């Protein structure tokens, strides 16, 4: 049983660079009504959770959506090992047709 039709991938870069467009597409994919968001009035932090996994600042969100930093938050060897598995970046690796926003 394939459940690819129930999966929606939202690349972080799309969410931060094109927030409104990406969220509108997500709401449409989920069949939810759109409502206005305050993209310039955001704030979130989870220091205890971040400390527990040894990655301080991992879940810190500033005042507004911004493009992600270009440095991966994991060690380079792990990043390089799993980079080819990013099926959402290569349509030929997405044979089940998972929706990518």
SVG drawing of the C-alpha trace seen along z (x, -y; Angstrom):
<svg xmlns="http://www.w3.org/2000/svg" viewBox="-12 -42 44 44">
<polyline fill="none" stroke="black" stroke-width="0.4" points="0.0,0.0 1.5,-3.3 0.6,-6.4 2.6,-8.9 -0.7,-10.6 -1.1,-11.5 2.4,-13.0 3.2,-16.7 6.8,-17.8 7.4,-21.5 11.1,-22.3 12.3,-24.7 13.8,-27.0 10.4,-27.4 8.7,-28.2 11.3,-30.8 11.8,-32.4 8.2,-32.2 6.2,-32.0 2.8,-33.1 2.8,-31.3 4.0,-28.1 1.5,-28.2 -1.3,-28.9 -0.3,-25.8 -0.1,-23.7 -3.6,-24.9 -5.0,-24.0 -3.3,-20.6 -4.8,-19.9 -8.2,-21.2 -8.1,-23.9 -9.3,-27.5 -6.7,-30.2 -6.3,-32.8 -3.9,-35.7 -0.6,-35.2 1.6,-37.7 4.9,-36.8 6.7,-39.8 5.6,-39.1 7.0,-35.6 8.8,-34.4 9.5,-30.9 12.2,-29.2 12.6,-25.8 15.9,-26.0 15.3,-22.9 14.5,-20.7 17.5,-22.1 19.8,-21.5 18.5,-17.9 19.7,-17.1 22.9,-19.1 21.9,-21.8 21.3,-25.1 19.2,-27.5 17.9,-24.8 14.2,-25.8 14.8,-29.6 12.7,-31.7 13.3,-35.4 10.8,-38.2 10.2,-37.4 10.7,-34.6 14.1,-34.7 16.1,-32.5 17.9,-29.7 21.6,-29.9 23.6,-27.9 25.5,-25.9 23.9,-22.6 23.0,-22.0 24.5,-18.5 28.0,-17.3 29.2,-17.5 29.8,-13.7 26.1,-13.0 24.9,-15.8 26.9,-14.4 25.8,-10.9 22.1,-11.7 22.1,-14.5 21.4,-12.1 18.3,-10.9 16.5,-14.2 13.9,-12.9 12.0,-16.2 14.9,-17.8 15.0,-15.2 11.8,-14.3 13.3,-11.0 13.7,-9.9 10.0,-10.5 8.3,-7.7 5.3,-7.6 4.6,-11.3 4.8,-12.7 3.5,-16.3 6.4,-18.8 5.4,-22.4"/>
</svg>
